[in-house]
Amino acid sequence: MKKIVTLEDALKRVEELEKENVELRAELEYYRNRKLSGRQKHNAK
């Protein structure tokens, strides 16, 4: 990773990271909400 010199470069990098963060949060939400397949334990019984 290169060193950020100017304020404009820093703001561009922040914008890129925020966009990446939104994408990763959406992916994480997908994995949290999906149903697990396969045999499930019946702990409540």
mmCIF file of the C-alpha atoms, coordinates in Angstrom:
data_MODEL
# 
_entry.id   MODEL 
# 
loop_
_atom_site.group_PDB 
_atom_site.id 
_atom_site.type_symbol 
_atom_site.label_atom_id 
_atom_site.label_alt_id 
_atom_site.label_comp_id 
_atom_site.label_asym_id 
_atom_site.label_entity_id 
_atom_site.label_seq_id 
_atom_site.pdbx_PDB_ins_code 
_atom_site.Cartn_x 
_atom_site.Cartn_y 
_atom_site.Cartn_z 
_atom_site.occupancy 
_atom_site.B_iso_or_equiv 
_atom_site.pdbx_formal_charge 
_atom_site.auth_seq_id 
_atom_site.auth_comp_id 
_atom_site.auth_asym_id 
_atom_site.auth_atom_id 
_atom_site.pdbx_PDB_model_num 
ATOM 1  C CA . MET A 1 1  ? 0.000   0.000   0.000  1.00 0.00 ? 1  MET A CA 1 
ATOM 2  C CA . LYS A 1 2  ? 1.394   3.363   -0.983 1.00 0.00 ? 2  LYS A CA 1 
ATOM 3  C CA . LYS A 1 3  ? 1.616   6.304   1.358  1.00 0.00 ? 3  LYS A CA 1 
ATOM 4  C CA . ILE A 1 4  ? -1.144  8.907   0.994  1.00 0.00 ? 4  ILE A CA 1 
ATOM 5  C CA . VAL A 1 5  ? 0.296   12.372  0.399  1.00 0.00 ? 5  VAL A CA 1 
ATOM 6  C CA . THR A 1 6  ? -2.573  14.746  -0.311 1.00 0.00 ? 6  THR A CA 1 
ATOM 7  C CA . LEU A 1 7  ? -5.968  15.345  1.211  1.00 0.00 ? 7  LEU A CA 1 
ATOM 8  C CA . GLU A 1 8  ? -7.646  14.546  -2.113 1.00 0.00 ? 8  GLU A CA 1 
ATOM 9  C CA . ASP A 1 9  ? -5.948  11.139  -2.210 1.00 0.00 ? 9  ASP A CA 1 
ATOM 10 C CA . ALA A 1 10 ? -7.011  10.481  1.365  1.00 0.00 ? 10 ALA A CA 1 
ATOM 11 C CA . LEU A 1 11 ? -10.634 11.364  0.592  1.00 0.00 ? 11 LEU A CA 1 
ATOM 12 C CA . LYS A 1 12 ? -10.625 9.103   -2.485 1.00 0.00 ? 12 LYS A CA 1 
ATOM 13 C CA . ARG A 1 13 ? -9.245  6.250   -0.372 1.00 0.00 ? 13 ARG A CA 1 
ATOM 14 C CA . VAL A 1 14 ? -11.889 6.818   2.316  1.00 0.00 ? 14 VAL A CA 1 
ATOM 15 C CA . GLU A 1 15 ? -14.622 6.733   -0.335 1.00 0.00 ? 15 GLU A CA 1 
ATOM 16 C CA . GLU A 1 16 ? -13.234 3.471   -1.760 1.00 0.00 ? 16 GLU A CA 1 
ATOM 17 C CA . LEU A 1 17 ? -13.094 1.894   1.684  1.00 0.00 ? 17 LEU A CA 1 
ATOM 18 C CA . GLU A 1 18 ? -16.634 2.985   2.534  1.00 0.00 ? 18 GLU A CA 1 
ATOM 19 C CA . LYS A 1 19 ? -17.929 1.438   -0.698 1.00 0.00 ? 19 LYS A CA 1 
ATOM 20 C CA . GLU A 1 20 ? -16.047 -1.787  0.029  1.00 0.00 ? 20 GLU A CA 1 
ATOM 21 C CA . ASN A 1 21 ? -17.421 -1.776  3.568  1.00 0.00 ? 21 ASN A CA 1 
ATOM 22 C CA . VAL A 1 22 ? -21.015 -1.547  2.285  1.00 0.00 ? 22 VAL A CA 1 
ATOM 23 C CA . GLU A 1 23 ? -20.424 -4.502  -0.037 1.00 0.00 ? 23 GLU A CA 1 
ATOM 24 C CA . LEU A 1 24 ? -18.889 -6.594  2.737  1.00 0.00 ? 24 LEU A CA 1 
ATOM 25 C CA . ARG A 1 25 ? -21.738 -5.782  5.140  1.00 0.00 ? 25 ARG A CA 1 
ATOM 26 C CA . ALA A 1 26 ? -24.256 -6.914  2.509  1.00 0.00 ? 26 ALA A CA 1 
ATOM 27 C CA . GLU A 1 27 ? -22.350 -10.164 2.042  1.00 0.00 ? 27 GLU A CA 1 
ATOM 28 C CA . LEU A 1 28 ? -22.181 -10.690 5.798  1.00 0.00 ? 28 LEU A CA 1 
ATOM 29 C CA . GLU A 1 29 ? -25.927 -10.112 6.126  1.00 0.00 ? 29 GLU A CA 1 
ATOM 30 C CA . TYR A 1 30 ? -26.519 -12.718 3.413  1.00 0.00 ? 30 TYR A CA 1 
ATOM 31 C CA . TYR A 1 31 ? -24.527 -15.323 5.328  1.00 0.00 ? 31 TYR A CA 1 
ATOM 32 C CA . ARG A 1 32 ? -26.225 -14.446 8.629  1.00 0.00 ? 32 ARG A CA 1 
ATOM 33 C CA . ASN A 1 33 ? -29.725 -14.833 7.154  1.00 0.00 ? 33 ASN A CA 1 
ATOM 34 C CA . ARG A 1 34 ? -29.323 -17.982 5.102  1.00 0.00 ? 34 ARG A CA 1 
ATOM 35 C CA . LYS A 1 35 ? -30.788 -21.224 6.346  1.00 0.00 ? 35 LYS A CA 1 
ATOM 36 C CA . LEU A 1 36 ? -28.300 -23.876 7.276  1.00 0.00 ? 36 LEU A CA 1 
ATOM 37 C CA . SER A 1 37 ? -28.801 -27.044 5.301  1.00 0.00 ? 37 SER A CA 1 
ATOM 38 C CA . GLY A 1 38 ? -28.250 -30.573 6.450  1.00 0.00 ? 38 GLY A CA 1 
ATOM 39 C CA . ARG A 1 39 ? -29.126 -32.394 9.633  1.00 0.00 ? 39 ARG A CA 1 
ATOM 40 C CA . GLN A 1 40 ? -30.022 -30.103 12.518 1.00 0.00 ? 40 GLN A CA 1 
ATOM 41 C CA . LYS A 1 41 ? -29.764 -30.896 16.212 1.00 0.00 ? 41 LYS A CA 1 
ATOM 42 C CA . HIS A 1 42 ? -32.993 -30.975 18.153 1.00 0.00 ? 42 HIS A CA 1 
ATOM 43 C CA . ASN A 1 43 ? -31.866 -29.349 21.380 1.00 0.00 ? 43 ASN A CA 1 
ATOM 44 C CA . ALA A 1 44 ? -35.371 -28.193 22.352 1.00 0.00 ? 44 ALA A CA 1 
ATOM 45 C CA . LYS A 1 45 ? -36.714 -31.774 22.693 1.00 0.00 ? 45 LYS A CA 1 
# 
